[in-house]
Amino acid sequence: MSVDDLTRADPGFGVYIHWPFCAQKCPYCDFNSHVRFAGWDEDRFLAAYLRELDTTAQRIGKRTVASIFFGGGTPSLMKPETVAAILDRIGELWSVRPDAEITLEANPGSVEAQRFAGYRAAGINRVSMGFQSLRDEDLKRLGRIHSVADAKAALAIARTTFERYSFDLIYARPGQTPDAWRSELKEALDLADSHVSLYQLTIEPDTPYAALHAAGKLIVPDPDAALALYEITQELTSAGGLLPYEISNHARPGEESRHNLLYWRYGEYAGIGPGAHGRTIVESQRTATVAERHPETWADLVEAQGHGLIEETPISASEQADEMLLMGLRLREGIDLDRLAKLGGVRPSEGAIAHLKELGMIDVAHGATFEPELPGNWRNNELDSIPMCAGPGLPPDAGHNAPPPSLIRATPKGRFVLNAVVSELSKSFTASV
Ligand code: SF4
């Protein structure tokens, strides 16, 4: 499958389906996931998903669907017939590209893997599995209920069932040394096909991990140690041909996650299900939608009013500029400044761009593409602080006579401190002429 015809300028339209249930709550997780030991009424939830899809299609009108993503929660707890019915309804409401990427997130337990053939028959062509670690003792510490052997067995089934598969690992775990991560990542890359997602463990508020961390009972690597692990990640994935196309995502060229690219390229997507977020465009107005998080309350709302939305907020031009900057700078392909100006009516000042470029935090291009990223040598400068820019009016460096750039992107170093880079660029926004 190729993503070549979906671009920064035209990221396409996608549908996100949120399945909110998990077999058990992982102690680090702040996703909208809920445990129901007595089970759930799957027929009721299916009816609610179908009804919310109908209402969404009435609201936004015709679209061509480039990607569909079942996320969660644990969507591999859904019956294959539920997945099939949702995909059938999407196909009735909208036109779906024949090469649409249709992904389902799966936990690699043995029960879930037995359903893979059913998901494939339903129309799923890509599976993304939450391995999280290839070390049994760390899986236990992460509160996972699968083993490394389960993960490898699920992978073997995925390989022969789906056109594409990916898996996730979490690194910068408590006590993880650079040598330990290097060895685990090498094993993972031997198992990988064309895509892996490698996330740094973050301590999210209001989780059991946050409480343990606050009590000094859970020590995660400090920023320097985390940076060393990030550097190993960039080095090994690139050497293996799985290029870092986003901060945490690595793929062979053309095998990027089409659905996730759509988010980061600031495309349009409908969010369906409890807690799902959407960004839809109706009569040229981009709107943020947020659904009720609690599953049964969401189903009550859908039954009463046809949808579970609790927020439907027009996004102003300047908010669109900030959102596009925040999402797009995650990507190695960067941001088209003309599109930013068209959506948000603003451009970052040349002074801020020159300043960040001088610090090695961003690259600029004056044509349609960047020069290849230079490997290595990006640890030499300070990473934990960016000296403040003098402001939007700061003139470009002396001798900087090049025309304004057409594209900007964060360098690997800039992606590691992305919030600071986004903040400086956003503060420098001036009205586009
Ligand atoms: S399985 Fe995934 S969504 Fe569910 S609790 Fe664990 S991390 Fe969260």
Boltz pocket constraint, residues with backbone or C-beta under 6 A from the ligand:
constraints:
  - pocket:
      binder: B
      contacts: [[A, 21], [A, 22], [A, 23], [A, 24], [A, 25], [A, 26], [A, 29], [A, 30], [A, 31], [A, 33], [A, 72], [A, 73], [A, 74], [A, 107], [A, 130]]
      max_distance: 6.0
